[in-house]
Amino acid sequence: MGGFSIWHWLIVLVIVLLVFGTKRLTSGARDLGKAVHEFKKGMRGDDEDKPAARIGEDKPASPDRDDPAR
């Protein structure tokens, strides 16, 4: 009554395949792999699509421009 044998795991695997189907399981595994890849990429800091500038870090306006607030 202790642990599960290999036969228990095979039966569980067959039931999962029958319930979900191979197409749904493979697409789910692919999505999980992409998510892990993106997470690792983010942890390394390899963002290829970085924004050009952050909000608040804009260049100050040049003094020779017409400023309506003056």
N, C-alpha and C positions, 0 to 999 in steps of 0.2 A: 504494500500500500504506500510505499515511500515515493520514489520519483517516477518520472515518465520514461518509458522505454522508447526505442526508435519506432516501434509500431504505433504507439500513441501519436507521435509527431507526424508520421506519414498519414495517418487517418485525419488529423487536423488539417494538414496541408491539402489533402484531397477535398475536404469539405470547403475550405477557403477558396480553392480553385473553382469548385462548383457554384458557390454563392456569388463570387465576384467576377469570375471569368479572367482569362489570361490577358485580354486587351486592357481591361481596367487596371489590373495589377501592374502590367508593364508601364503603362502611362503614369501611374502613381509613383512607381520606382524612379522613372525618368525625371519627374517633377521634383522628387526628393533629392535626387542627385544634383539637379540644377540649383536647388536651394542651398545645398551644402557647398557647392562650388562658388556661388555668389557670396556666401557667408565667409568662406576662406579668403576670397578675393578682397572683400571688404576689410577683413582683419589685417591683411598684408598692406593695404592702402594702394592697391593697383587700380584705382578708379580711372577708367579711360574717359568717362564722360563727366569730368569735373566741371562745375559751373565756371564761367569766365571770371566772375567777381562775386563776392558775397555781399549781401545787403548791408549797408552801413560802411562798406569799405570803398565807396565810390570816390573817384578823384574829386578834389574840391574844384568848384567853379573858378574859372580864371577871372581876375578882377576887371578885365577890360570888357567883359560881356555886360550887356544891358540887364540890370537886375531891377525888376519892378518893385521890389521890397525896399529899395533905397529911397 
